[in-house]
Amino acid sequence: MTSWVGARSTATSSHIDAVVRAIRNTPIIDNHAHPLLKLEAQGKHPLMSITTEATGDAIDSAITSLPHLRAVRQLASVLECGLTWESVVAAIEEKRIDTPEDWVADCLAGIETILVDDGLDDPEDAQDYSWHDDYTRSKCKRIMRIEKVAADLIKKIGKAVGTATQTDVLDDAFDEWIQEFDAHIKAAIDDPEVAAFKSVVCYRTGLDLQKDVDEDAAREAFGEIMSNFCLMDFKRLQEKSLNGLVVHRTAMLVRDSGSRQKKPIQFHTGLGDNDITLSTSSPSHLQEFIRAYPTVPIVLLHAGYPFTQETGYLASVYENVYADIGEVFPAVSHDGQERILRQILELCPWSKILWSTDGHWFSETYLLAIMQMREVFETVLCDYVRKGHIGWRAAVELVRDVLFKTANKLYHLGLEFAELEVESDVELGPFPSDVELLEVFLKNQDAPDFVRICWNDFTASSRMRMVPFRKFMSLLSEGKSADIGITKAVFGLIQNDTIIPGVSATGEYRLHPDFSSLKKGPIEGHISMYAEFREKSGETVALCPRSLLQRAVELGGENGLTFLLGFEIEFLLLERLDRAAGAPRYGTLMTDGHAWSVSRYYADPKVSKLLRDMVSELETMGIYVEQLHAESATGQFELILPPLPPVDAVDTLLHTRDVMSALATAAGFKITLHPKPFSHACGTAAHTHMSISSPNGSKPEVYESFYAGILKHLRGITAFTYSNPTSFERLADGVWAGGRWVTWGTQNRETALRKIEDSHWELKAMDGLANPYFAMGAVLLAGVKGVVDKEELVWGDCEIDPAKLTGNDRKELNVTQMLPGSVEEALTALRADEELVELLGAELVDRYTALKEFELNFLGEMTEEERRAWIMERY
């Protein structure tokens, strides 16, 4: 194994650049804001309010707040004026006088569309929602504030009723009010200009809504308002029974609407002016209401601040709840904003998070919100990528979802995603969007016929879906997802598609392709990429093998570790035989002195041409073979792949196997990874080279703890690396196969782990029937856990075949445990390893062991020859 120095790490500067560019160039669907003031009305409202919810005399203190001081610095930088509030105010006044339209355009730059709540007080001072269309790429929509509708109707009806006190008149007025309110809500449901509803019940009577509507109490409260209407200056609906009725009726009308695309109800939560009662502003008070209307989309506004974690919790456990993280930009300090973003991501799937400016009255509120959001998103998300908490591709997807895609879907806007054309003073690398990755990949080559989206299942069977290229490109050009729906039974199937007990074909995952894994082949006219399974919400599926490995990589990054993996592909080349039914379909090659590393196999021109074609074809795909040589058994060879980051390495391994198999078939041969295809033949393995590529990887105290963690859990890990009964036919001492003992040795090919140099070690205890995502995910998780726990390498360096150790030697070197001798024993060891089960996830371990036990029973009904043929056909 060579070329370990200088290989790629998992988070490069170009990856960070990609995340930064996504944050700066993703268009924003501002899912909650308010209209700007008309130019002549701007003097009626204090500009100081752009960073505070304080009103009256309290607003004067805002000048010493961190949000205000930050706003002064940022506005001064944009306006190129002095670093004082007075200078900023003067510069803004100058913009309003000289170039008001240009200044608004600058402040709203980057916004795709605004969903405008136009129900604020003083509507005569504000611009109409459609006025904002001149400053956004797409037309703006309305948000209907339901309490405003209800209050306006009370004013209208109150004027008609006058001073009436008769019960029947008041009852009729109440019924009329309900009917007219319902009519307005129904009209809004059907109105394409209305994107959502908004409730400010948080301000009026609190979020602690009654579970059921008390119509009698509401009727009585309504009657009191009507009876005293002429004596009071009615402005707001602020009576608990009436406010609760308004919210419940809106939810019921949305729920019962015929449309499948139900319009969301936004709730003000948390942060607000002193009209609010803080103790009843937590979104947790809405839990019963949320449960009562499971089909009604609910958006919790303003991050629920200071109840951000409650907001994230509700959005994570209820399918119909979404968390908005607006208004805190710019109303909270920089540190506070970082904490809010981290808190919302602690628990909440990013596919349930929306962003808004909560811009209002002044265009500067939009400008500051966007500037600060981008600053904080860059700080937090790039930090997560560097630490390995999240992959850079996932970070880019997070940004696009939070700023654009989730709102586009939730509010049924039907907008096409297109990056902003933004000039940046920071030189960034190329932004690898899915479409751009595909365009770059296809440059200077003919368009393919098919796109293959591939995965490796619990039995290590390679599976895929094939999409005609024309259809695939039409999906992308229309801005649609390339995801494919796959039955949830996918992780409950054995090789012949039999579903194991306890698993059904109900439900569906989304097969989400990773465009960065694009490669030509494995046959002409095809291109391939590997995929992860996601829930419909976008959440990672706990059973997905590729996601497990990605999680292991991210856990490593969180602890300052990055890795390289390189695979040896041992394979047996067989001739395809044309024989009668029941006779063997494959036979060994004619031998001409075939042995380990000999050159005589070139005597067969067909074999030498096939091997040459394999290397050259892989090279055209960007896969550069490091070595190729003969192994001991007749027709047995080994092809060595270069070191790569773990997910890339496994993707490359699986694709290489497919390419080799396709070429062999076309040449009249069959390739098998069968660990022991013939009793007289040497075994076939899938040895794996590993190294810690981060700077700390060269430290013995780090890599020794890493490999100590692997050895500690190796018996349980064997359930993944030796996953088939046939695997244990190869497991033996004295045959260069890694032996049967849990130990390691420097340059010792008879130990399960062979130390090569520093952190570069080789795992011998693995074969080609293992799902490599599972196997390497388990290995890396165990190793990272060893580093975290500072596990000691209590096994001594074994310099000979461990099977030949004396009792005293064994005790001295701590070589006391043997690897499992069967799949059954390996599964038992896995279940018993509580720490490893916790690392992998109990759900995954339970499903894996259940499937393997079912597979064992199935294979156990076959004769030895039938089982050998079965395995050889499939691997």
LUMTIMAR-172489 format. One record per residue (C-alpha): y negated, z, x. Coordinates in steps of 0.5 Angstrom, whole numbers, padded with zeros to 4 digits, always signed. Layout:
REM residues N
YZX...
REM end
This chain:
REM residues 875
+0000+0000+0000-0007-0002+0003-0014-0003+0002-0015+0004-0001-0022+0004+0002-0028+0001-0001-0025+0000-0008-0029+0001-0014-0030+0008-0017-0030+0009-0025-0038+0010-0025-0042+0005-0021-0050+0004-0021-0049-0002-0025-0045+0002-0030-0051+0007-0031-0056+0001-0031-0052-0002-0037-0053+0005-0041-0060+0005-0039-0061-0002-0041-0058-0001-0048-0062+0005-0049-0069+0001-0048-0066-0006-0051-0063-0004-0057-0067-0005-0063-0068+0001-0068-0067+0002-0075-0072+0008-0077-0068+0011-0082-0073+0016-0084-0080+0015-0084-0087+0015-0088-0093+0010-0089-0099+0010-0084-0105+0012-0086-0110+0006-0088-0116+0006-0083-0121+0009-0087-0117+0015-0089-0115+0017-0082-0121+0021-0081-0118+0026-0087-0112+0028-0083-0112+0032-0076-0109+0028-0071-0107+0034-0068-0101+0034-0073-0097+0028-0069-0093+0034-0065-0093+0040-0070-0091+0042-0077-0097+0047-0077-0102+0046-0082-0109+0050-0083-0112+0054-0078-0105+0055-0075-0105+0048-0072-0111+0050-0067-0105+0054-0063-0101+0047-0062-0106+0045-0056-0102+0050-0052-0095+0048-0054-0090+0044-0050-0089+0038-0055-0097+0038-0055-0098+0038-0047-0092+0033-0046-0095+0028-0052-0102+0028-0048-0099+0026-0041-0095+0021-0045-0101+0018-0049-0105+0018-0043-0101+0014-0039-0100+0009-0044-0108+0009-0046-0110+0009-0039-0114+0015-0040-0116+0022-0037-0110+0027-0038-0114+0031-0043-0113+0032-0051-0121+0030-0052-0120+0024-0047-0113+0022-0051-0117+0022-0058-0123+0018-0055-0118+0013-0053-0114+0012-0059-0121+0012-0063-0123+0006-0059-0116+0003-0060-0117+0004-0068-0124+0000-0067-0123-0005-0062-0116-0008-0063-0113-0004-0069-0107-0009-0071-0105-0009-0063-0105-0002-0063-0100-0001-0069-0096-0006-0066-0095-0003-0059-0094+0004-0062-0088+0001-0067-0085-0004-0062-0078-0004-0061-0077-0002-0069-0072-0007-0073-0074-0004-0080-0077+0002-0083-0074+0006-0089-0080+0009-0092-0081+0015-0096-0087+0014-0099-0087+0020-0103-0092+0024-0099-0098+0027-0102-0105+0023-0102-0101+0016-0104-0108+0013-0105-0109+0014-0097-0103+0011-0095-0101+0004-0094-0095+0001-0098-0088+0000-0095-0088-0007-0095-0095-0007-0091-0091-0005-0085-0087-0011-0085-0092-0014-0080-0090-0010-0075-0082-0010-0075-0077-0015-0074-0074-0015-0081-0077-0013-0087-0078-0005-0089-0075-0002-0095-0076+0004-0099-0073+0011-0100-0075+0014-0107-0076+0021-0107-0073+0024-0113-0077+0030-0114-0084+0026-0114-0081+0021-0119-0079+0028-0123-0086+0031-0123-0089+0024-0124-0085+0024-0131-0087+0031-0133-0094+0029-0132-0094+0023-0136-0090+0027-0142-0094+0033-0141-0100+0029-0143-0097+0027-0149-0094+0033-0151-0101+0037-0150-0101+0044-0153-0094+0044-0157-0090+0050-0157-0085+0048-0163-0078+0048-0160-0076+0041-0163-0082+0038-0160-0080+0041-0153-0073+0039-0153-0075+0032-0155-0079+0032-0149-0074+0035-0145-0069+0030-0147-0074+0024-0146-0075+0027-0139-0068+0026-0137-0067+0019-0140-0073+0017-0136-0071+0020-0130-0064+0017-0131-0067+0010-0132-0071+0011-0126-0065+0013-0121-0061+0007-0124-0066+0002-0123-0067+0004-0116-0059+0004-0115-0060-0004-0117-0066-0005-0113-0065-0008-0107-0072-0006-0104-0069+0001-0105-0065+0003-0099-0064+0011-0101-0066+0017-0104-0069+0023-0101-0069+0030-0104-0074+0035-0101-0071+0041-0105-0071+0045-0099-0078+0045-0099-0079+0047-0107-0073+0052-0108-0068+0052-0102-0062+0048-0101-0058+0054-0104-0056+0049-0110-0053+0052-0116-0045+0049-0116-0046+0047-0123-0052+0045-0127-0055+0050-0132-0058+0045-0137-0060+0051-0142-0064+0054-0136-0067+0048-0134-0069+0046-0142-0072+0053-0142-0076+0052-0136-0078+0045-0138-0081+0048-0144-0085+0053-0141-0088+0048-0136-0090+0044-0143-0093+0049-0147-0097+0051-0141-0099+0044-0139-0106+0044-0141-0107+0051-0137-0104+0049-0131-0105+0044-0125-0098+0042-0125-0097+0038-0118-0090+0039-0116-0083+0041-0119-0082+0048-0116-0077+0051-0121-0070+0052-0119-0066+0050-0125-0070+0044-0126-0070+0042-0118-0062+0043-0118-0062+0039-0124-0066+0033-0121-0061+0033-0115-0055+0034-0119-0056+0028-0124-0058+0024-0118-0052+0025-0114-0048+0024-0121-0051+0017-0122-0050+0015-0115-0043+0017-0116-0042+0014-0122-0045+0007-0121-0041+0001-0121-0042-0001-0114-0038+0000-0108-0044+0001-0104-0047+0007-0106-0054+0009-0104-0054+0015-0099-0058+0021-0101-0062+0024-0096-0064+0031-0095-0070+0035-0092-0066+0040-0088-0069+0045-0083-0076+0043-0079-0082+0043-0084-0089+0046-0085-0090+0053-0088-0088+0051-0095-0081+0052-0093-0077+0058-0093-0073+0058-0087-0067+0062-0089-0065+0057-0094-0067+0051-0090-0060+0051-0087-0055+0045-0089-0050+0050-0089-0052+0052-0096-0050+0045-0098-0043+0045-0097-0041+0046-0104-0045+0041-0106-0042+0036-0101-0035+0038-0104-0037+0036-0111-0039+0029-0109-0034+0026-0104-0036+0019-0105-0044+0020-0105-0046+0019-0098-0051+0025-0096-0056+0024-0090-0058+0031-0087-0065+0030-0084-0068+0032-0078-0062+0035-0074-0063+0041-0079-0067+0044-0073-0066+0050-0071-0059+0049-0075-0057+0043-0071-0050+0046-0070-0049+0047-0077-0051+0040-0078-0046+0037-0073-0041+0041-0076-0042+0038-0083-0042+0031-0081-0036+0032-0077-0031+0035-0083-0034+0031-0089-0033+0024-0089-0039+0022-0093-0044+0027-0089-0048+0024-0083-0053+0027-0079-0060+0025-0077-0063+0027-0071-0071+0025-0072-0077+0029-0073-0075+0033-0067-0078+0027-0063-0084+0029-0061-0084+0036-0065-0080+0039-0060-0080+0040-0052-0076+0036-0048-0071+0041-0046-0070+0043-0053-0069+0035-0055-0064+0035-0049-0061+0041-0052-0061+0038-0059-0057+0032-0057-0052+0035-0053-0051+0040-0059-0050+0035-0064-0045+0031-0060-0041+0038-0058-0037+0036-0065-0040+0031-0069-0037+0024-0068-0043+0019-0066-0041+0014-0071-0044+0019-0076-0050+0020-0072-0057+0017-0074-0064+0017-0071-0071+0016-0074-0078+0017-0072-0080+0021-0078-0087+0017-0076-0092+0019-0081-0100+0018-0082-0101+0016-0075-0098+0010-0071-0098+0015-0065-0092+0019-0068-0088+0013-0068-0090+0011-0061-0088+0018-0058-0082+0019-0062-0079+0012-0059-0081+0014-0052-0078+0021-0052-0072+0019-0055-0071+0014-0050-0072+0019-0044-0068+0024-0047-0062+0019-0049-0062+0017-0041-0062+0024-0039-0056+0026-0043-0052+0020-0043-0053+0018-0036-0051+0025-0034-0045+0025-0039-0043+0018-0036-0043+0021-0028-0039+0027-0030-0034+0023-0033-0035+0026-0040-0036+0019-0043-0034+0012-0041-0040+0007-0039-0038+0002-0045-0037+0008-0050-0044+0010-0048-0047+0003-0049-0043+0003-0056-0046+0010-0058-0053+0008-0057-0052+0002-0061-0049+0006-0066-0054+0011-0067-0060+0007-0066-0058+0001-0070-0050+0000-0073-0049+0006-0077-0055+0006-0081-0054-0002-0082-0048-0001-0085-0049+0006-0089-0056+0003-0092-0052-0004-0093-0058-0007-0090-0054-0013-0087-0058-0014-0081-0056-0018-0075-0056-0014-0068-0060-0018-0063-0062-0014-0057-0070-0013-0056-0073-0017-0051-0077-0012-0047-0080-0012-0040-0078-0006-0036-0081-0004-0029-0074-0001-0027-0070-0007-0024-0063-0006-0028-0057-0010-0027-0054-0015-0032-0052-0012-0039-0045-0013-0041-0045-0013-0048-0038-0016-0051-0041-0023-0053-0044-0023-0046-0038-0021-0042-0034-0026-0046-0039-0031-0044-0039-0030-0037-0031-0030-0037-0031-0036-0040-0036-0040-0036-0034-0046-0032-0027-0046-0036-0024-0049-0042-0025-0045-0048-0018-0042-0050-0014-0043-0056-0012-0036-0057-0015-0029-0056-0009-0024-0055-0011-0016-0057-0006-0012-0053-0003-0005-0053+0003-0001-0051+0007+0003-0056+0011+0009-0055+0017+0006-0053+0013+0002-0048+0014-0004-0052+0008-0009-0050+0005-0011-0057-0001-0016-0059-0005-0019-0064-0007-0026-0063-0013-0029-0066-0015-0037-0066-0021-0037-0061-0025-0041-0067-0024-0035-0071-0026-0030-0066-0032-0033-0064-0034-0034-0071-0033-0026-0072-0038-0025-0066-0043-0030-0068-0044-0027-0075-0045-0020-0071-0038-0017-0074-0033-0013-0071-0027-0016-0067-0023-0010-0069-0017-0011-0072-0013-0007-0078-0007-0004-0076-0002+0000-0080-0002+0008-0078+0006+0007-0077+0005+0003-0070+0006+0010-0067+0012+0011-0071+0016+0005-0069+0022+0004-0064+0024-0003-0061+0027-0006-0067+0021-0004-0072+0025+0002-0075+0020+0007-0077+0022+0014-0076+0023+0020-0081+0016+0023-0083+0012+0017-0081+0010+0012-0087+0006+0005-0087+0000+0008-0091-0007+0008-0088-0010+0004-0082-0013+0005-0075-0018+0000-0072-0015-0004-0066-0021-0004-0062-0021-0009-0056-0024-0007-0049-0028-0014-0047-0028-0011-0040-0021-0012-0039-0021-0020-0041-0016-0024-0037-0013-0031-0037-0006-0032-0039-0001-0030-0039+0000-0037-0041-0004-0043-0042-0009-0043-0047-0009-0036-0048-0014-0030-0046-0012-0023-0047-0015-0016-0047-0013-0009-0048-0015-0005-0054-0015+0003-0056-0014+0005-0063-0020+0008-0067-0020+0011-0074-0025+0008-0079-0030+0012-0077-0030+0010-0070-0027+0017-0067-0021+0016-0062-0014+0017-0065-0010+0023-0061-0004+0018-0061-0007+0013-0057-0004+0012-0050-0010+0008-0047-0015+0013-0050-0010+0019-0047-0011+0016-0040-0019+0015-0041-0019+0022-0043-0016+0024-0037-0021+0020-0033-0026+0023-0036-0024+0030-0035-0023+0028-0028-0030+0026-0028-0033+0032-0031-0030+0036-0025-0032+0031-0020-0026+0027-0019-0025+0020-0019-0018+0016-0018-0015+0010-0016-0008+0008-0018-0004+0002-0015+0003+0000-0018+0009-0003-0015+0013-0008-0019+0020-0008-0018+0024-0013-0022+0030-0017-0022+0030-0024-0023+0036-0027-0027+0039-0033-0029+0039-0035-0036+0046-0037-0038+0048-0042-0043+0055-0039-0045+0059-0038-0052+0057-0033-0057+0058-0026-0055+0058-0028-0047+0053-0025-0043+0046-0029-0043+0044-0027-0036+0047-0027-0029+0045-0025-0022+0043-0030-0017+0047-0033-0012+0046-0029-0006+0045-0032+0001+0045-0026+0005+0039-0022+0000+0037-0015+0002+0031-0011+0003+0025-0015+0006+0030-0021+0009+0027-0028+0009+0033-0031+0006+0031-0032-0001+0027-0037+0001+0033-0041+0001+0033-0043-0006+0027-0047-0007+0027-0045-0015+0026-0038-0013+0021-0039-0007+0017-0044-0012+0017-0038-0017+0015-0033-0013+0009-0037-0010+0007-0039-0017+0006-0032-0019+0002-0030-0013-0003-0036-0014-0003-0036-0022-0005-0028-0021-0010-0030-0016-0014-0035-0021-0014-0029-0026-0017-0024-0021-0011-0020-0019-0010-0021-0012-0003-0019-0010-0002-0014-0004+0005-0016-0002+0011-0019-0004+0018-0018-0001+0025-0018-0003+0029-0011-0005+0036-0009-0004+0040-0012-0010+0041-0019-0011+0035-0023-0014+0031-0016-0013+0024-0016-0011+0017-0012-0011+0010-0014-0012+0005-0010-0010-0002-0009-0014-0009-0007-0011-0012+0000-0012-0016+0000-0018-0019+0006-0023-0014+0008-0027-0015+0005-0034-0016-0002-0030-0010-0001-0026-0006+0000-0032-0009-0006-0036-0008-0010-0030+0000-0008-0029+0001-0010-0036-0002-0016-0036+0001-0018-0029+0008-0017-0032+0007-0021-0038+0004-0027-0033+0011-0026-0029+0015-0026-0035+0012-0032-0038+0013-0036-0031+0020-0034-0030+0022-0036-0037+0018-0043-0036+0022-0044-0029+0029-0042-0033+0030-0035-0030+0029-0028-0034+0025-0022-0031+0028-0015-0032+0025-0008-0031+0032-0005-0033+0032+0001-0028+0040+0000-0027+0042-0007-0030+0048-0007-0026+0053-0001-0024+0053-0004-0017+0046-0006-0016+0041-0002-0013+0036+0001-0018+0029-0002-0020+0023+0003-0020+0015+0003-0022+0013+0007-0016+0005+0009-0017+0000+0010-0011-0005+0015-0013-0011+0017-0009-0018+0021-0011-0023+0017-0009-0029+0021-0010-0032+0024-0004-0029+0031-0005-0022+0027-0005-0021+0028+0003-0021+0036+0002-0014+0039+0003-0016+0044-0002-0018+0039-0007-0012+0034-0006-0007+0039-0005-0009+0043-0012-0009+0036-0015-0001+0035-0013+0001+0042-0014-0002+0041-0021+0003+0035-0022+0009+0038-0019+0008+0045-0023+0009+0040-0029+0013+0035-0026+0019+0037-0031+0015+0036-0037+0012+0030-0034+0019+0026-0033+0019+0026-0041+0014+0020-0040+0016+0017-0033+0023+0017-0034+0023+0016-0042+0030+0012-0043+0037+0014-0042+0038+0008-0038+0032+0011-0033+0037+0017-0031+0043+0012-0029+0038+0010-0023+0036+0018-0022+0040+0020-0016+0039+0023-0009+0040+0019-0002+0038+0012-0005+0030+0012-0004+0029+0013-0011+0025+0020-0010+0031+0024-0011+0033+0029-0016+0028+0035-0014+0021+0038-0015+0018+0037-0009+0014+0033-0004+0014+0031+0003+0010+0027+0008+0013+0020+0009+0019+0022+0005+0022+0017+0000+0027+0022-0002+0022+0026-0005+0019+0025-0012+0012+0026-0009+0011+0022-0002+0005+0024+0002+0002+0018+0005-0005+0020+0008-0010+0025+0006-0010+0024-0002-0006+0018-0002+0001+0020-0005+0006+0016-0008+0010+0018-0015+0017+0016-0014+0019+0019-0020+0017+0013-0025+0021+0007-0027+0019+0000-0031+0021+0003-0038+0015+0008-0038+0009+0007-0042+0004+0007-0036-0002+0010-0040+0002+0016-0042+0005+0017-0036-0001+0017-0032-0005+0020-0037+0000+0026-0036+0000+0026-0029-0008+0026-0028-0009+0031-0033-0004+0036-0030-0007+0034-0023-0014+0036-0026-0012+0042-0029-0009+0044-0022-0016+0043-0019-0019+0047-0024-0015+0052-0023-0014+0052-0016-0007+0051-0016-0004+0053-0009+0001+0048-0006+0007+0053-0006+0012+0047-0004+0013+0046+0003+0013+0039+0007+0020+0037+0006+0022+0033+0012+0029+0031+0010+0033+0029+0004+0032+0035-0001+0039+0034-0003+0041+0036+0004+0037+0042+0005+0041+0049+0006+0040+0055+0001+0035+0058+0006+0031+0052+0007+0031+0051+0000+0028+0058-0001+0023+0057+0005+0020+0051+0002+0021+0053-0005+0025+0047-0007+0028+0051-0013+0028+0046-0019+0031+0040-0021+0028+0034-0025+0031+0034-0032+0038+0030-0032+0037+0027-0039+0032+0025-0044+0034+0031-0048+0033+0035-0042+0026+0032-0041+0024+0033-0048+0026+0040-0048+0022+0041-0041+0016+0038-0044+0016+0042-0051+0017+0048-0046+0011+0047-0042+0005+0050-0046+0000+0048-0041+0002+0041-0041+0002+0040-0049-0005+0043-0049-0007+0038-0044-0004+0032-0048-0005+0035-0055+0000+0038-0059+0000+0032-0064+0002+0027-0059+0007+0031-0056+0010+0032-0063+0010+0025-0065+0013+0023-0058+0019+0027-0058+0020+0026-0065+0020+0018-0064+0024+0019-0057+0030+0023-0061+0030+0018-0066+0031+0013-0061+0036+0017-0057+0040+0017-0064+0040+0010-0065+0042+0008-0057+0047+0013-0058+0051+0009-0063+0052+0003-0058+0057+0002-0053+0054+0002-0045+0054-0006-0045+0051-0006-0052+0045-0001-0049+0045-0005-0043+0044-0012-0046+0039-0009-0051+0034-0006-0046+0035-0012-0041+0033-0016-0047+0026-0012-0048+0024-0010-0041
REM end
